[in-house]
């Protein structure tokens, strides 16, 4: 199974990618977008034009995407969704039941099929949604889902921001599917947290058996540094243009 990094805050060595009209850089910004096996898109970053340009530069066929899984209804994770739906209106969109009416109406305004997942659900083959996991943001309820991939190496867990708590999300996966955790990747929402708060979380990752780690987006510099120190060669730095074989 393969994961392509289509959007994040850093690019792969600031590389110039060859195109038919020359060479150009990819766009970077806030939010994430990961493509699994060229068919399942997890989140869409902050801006549709940038996401589409990155797809074009990286040789991704938008029409080949079969489903879009949105972790949570925040601008930096749904920003590119409208652009995807315009290009591929028949794509399935997986959302949490308690996403906003505005979000749901936007999806329904296209030919897209909105699928609301309230519990651990198989999307296709060895790809699953965690279903809606309760979280909090700015003192309000924040529903969020993660994506789970079962491969020969173990389970890979993709998160958008982990508003419910990254440990809670990992525990949710372990309660619903068997197998060792090969990789946890995405935003862990630890930005601005003190090292005293982060260190026990890093230890819990180890205790839960997470073999490899790839924190990005809202994880925060302190947390990234501590995870890197703890995981060393099993730490993965995520950048746009990168392709992970899992």
C-alpha positions in Angstrom: 0.0 0.0 0.0 1.2 3.5 -0.8 0.6 7.0 0.7 1.4 10.1 -1.3 1.8 13.4 0.5 -0.2 15.9 -1.5 -0.4 18.8 0.9 1.4 19.9 4.1 3.5 22.7 5.5 6.9 21.5 4.0 7.9 20.1 0.7 10.4 17.4 -0.1 13.8 19.1 -0.1 12.1 22.0 -1.9 12.4 19.9 -5.0 11.5 21.1 -8.5 9.2 18.7 -10.2 9.3 18.2 -14.0 6.1 19.0 -15.9 5.2 19.3 -19.5 5.9 23.1 -19.3 9.1 22.9 -17.3 9.8 22.5 -13.7 7.9 23.9 -10.7 7.6 23.7 -6.9 4.6 22.3 -5.1 2.4 24.5 -2.9 2.7 24.2 0.9 0.5 25.6 3.7 -1.7 24.7 6.6 -3.6 21.4 6.8 -2.9 18.0 5.3 -3.9 15.9 2.3 -2.8 12.3 2.0 -3.6 10.0 -1.0 -3.8 6.2 -0.4 -3.2 4.0 -3.4 -4.2 6.8 -5.8 -7.9 6.2 -4.9 -8.7 7.3 -1.3 -8.0 10.9 -0.4 -7.7 11.8 3.3 -8.4 15.5 3.9 -7.9 18.3 1.3 -5.7 21.0 2.9 -6.5 24.6 3.0 -7.0 25.7 -0.6 -8.5 23.9 -3.6 -6.3 25.5 -6.3 -3.1 24.6 -4.5 -4.3 21.0 -4.0 -5.2 20.6 -7.6 -1.9 22.1 -8.8 0.0 19.8 -6.5 -1.9 16.8 -7.9 -1.1 17.9 -11.4 2.6 18.4 -10.6 2.8 15.1 -8.8 1.0 13.2 -11.6 -2.2 12.4 -9.7 -5.4 11.8 -11.7 -8.3 13.5 -9.8 -10.8 11.4 -11.8 -9.2 8.2 -10.3 -10.1 9.2 -6.8 -12.9 7.0 -5.5 -13.5 8.4 -2.0 -12.6 11.4 0.1 -12.4 10.9 3.9 -12.6 14.2 5.8 -11.1 14.0 9.3 -13.0 17.0 10.7 -14.9 20.0 9.5 -12.2 22.7 9.8 -11.1 25.1 7.0 -7.6 23.6 6.7 -8.9 20.1 6.1 -11.9 20.8 3.9 -10.4 23.8 2.0 -9.8 21.7 -1.2 -13.0 19.6 -1.1 -15.1 21.9 -3.4 -12.3 21.8 -6.0 -12.2 18.0 -5.9 -16.0 17.7 -6.2 -16.1 20.0 -9.2 -13.5 17.8 -10.9 -14.9 14.5 -9.7 -18.5 15.0 -8.6 -19.3 11.3 -8.3 -16.7 10.6 -5.6 -17.9 9.3 -2.3 -17.4 11.6 0.7 -17.0 10.0 4.2 -18.0 12.4 7.0 -18.9 12.2 10.7 -22.6 12.5 11.5 -22.1 15.6 13.6 -20.3 17.6 10.9 -22.1 21.0 10.2 -25.1 21.3 8.0 -23.1 23.7 5.8 -20.6 21.0 5.1 -23.2 18.4 4.3 -25.2 20.7 2.1 -22.0 21.6 0.2 -21.4 17.9 -0.6 -25.0 17.2 -1.5 -25.0 20.2 -3.9 -22.8 18.0 -6.2 -23.6 14.5 -7.4 -21.4 13.2 -4.6 -22.6 10.5 -2.2 -22.3 11.6 1.4 -21.7 8.7 3.7 -21.9 9.4 7.5 -19.9 7.0 9.6 -20.7 6.9 13.3 -18.7 3.8 14.1 -15.6 1.8 12.9 -16.4 1.1 9.3 -14.7 -0.6 6.3 -14.5 1.7 3.4 -12.9 -0.8 0.9 -10.5 -3.6 0.9 -8.2 -3.1 3.9 -9.1 0.6 4.5 -11.3 1.7 7.4 -12.7 4.8 9.1 -12.6 5.0 12.9 -16.1 6.5 12.7 -16.9 9.6 14.7 -14.8 10.0 17.9 -15.9 12.8 20.3 -13.4 15.7 20.8 -13.3 19.3 21.9 -12.0 22.4 20.3 -12.5 26.0 21.6 -14.8 24.6 24.3 -17.1 23.1 21.7 -17.8 19.6 20.6 -15.5 18.5 17.8 -16.3 15.3 15.9 -13.4 13.7 14.2 -12.5 10.4 12.4 -9.2 8.8 11.4 -8.3 6.5 8.6 -6.9 3.0 9.3 -4.9 1.0 6.8 -4.2 -2.7 7.3 -1.1 -3.9 5.5 1.4 -6.7 5.7 3.5 -4.5 7.9 0.7 -3.8 10.4 -1.8 -1.0 11.0 -1.3 2.5 9.8 -3.4 5.2 11.5 -3.8 8.6 9.7 -5.1 11.6 11.7 -6.1 15.1 10.7 -5.7 17.0 14.0 -6.6 14.4 16.7 -8.8 16.8 18.6 -10.3 13.8 20.6 -6.7 13.2 21.8 -4.2 11.2 19.8 -3.9 8.4 22.4 -7.7 8.1 22.6 -7.8 7.7 18.8 -5.1 5.0 18.8 -6.9 3.2 21.6 -10.1 3.4 19.6 -8.4 1.6 16.7 -7.0 -1.1 19.0 -10.5 -1.8 20.3 -11.9 -2.3 16.9 -9.3 -4.1 14.8 -6.5 -6.5 15.7 -2.9 -6.2 14.7 0.3 -4.3 15.6 0.5 -0.6 15.0 3.1 0.0 12.3 2.7 3.7 11.8 0.8 6.7 13.2 0.9 9.7 10.9 -0.7 13.1 10.8 -1.6 16.0 13.2 -1.4 15.2 16.9 -2.7 18.6 18.1 0.1 19.1 20.7 1.2 22.5 19.4 1.9 24.9 22.3 2.0 22.1 24.9 4.7 22.0 27.5 7.3 19.2 27.4 6.0 17.9 30.7 2.6 17.3 29.0 4.1 15.8 25.9 6.6 13.3 27.4 3.9 11.0 28.9 2.1 10.9 25.6 5.3 9.9 23.8 5.7 7.1 26.4 2.1 6.0 25.8 2.8 5.7 22.1 5.6 3.3 23.0 3.4 1.4 25.4 0.7 1.0 22.8 3.3 -0.5 20.5 3.5 2.1 17.8 6.5 1.0 15.7 7.0 4.1 13.5 5.8 7.7 13.9 5.2 10.6 11.4 3.9 13.7 13.3 3.1 16.8 11.3 0.8 19.7 10.9 -0.5 20.8 14.3 1.8 18.5 16.3 4.1 21.4 17.3 7.8 21.8 17.5 8.2 20.6 21.1 6.3 17.4 20.4 8.1 16.7 17.1 11.4 17.1 18.8 10.5 14.7 21.6 9.0 12.1 19.2 12.2 12.3 17.1 14.4 11.8 20.1 12.3 8.8 21.2 11.9 7.1 17.8 15.2 8.0 16.1 15.4 5.9 12.9 11.7 5.1 13.1 10.8 8.8 13.0 9.5 10.0 9.6 9.5 13.6 8.6 6.5 14.3 6.3 6.8 16.5 3.3 4.8 17.2 0.1 5.9 15.1 -2.8 6.9 12.2 -0.5 5.7 8.6 -1.2 5.5 6.2 1.6 5.4 2.4 1.0 3.6 0.8 3.9 
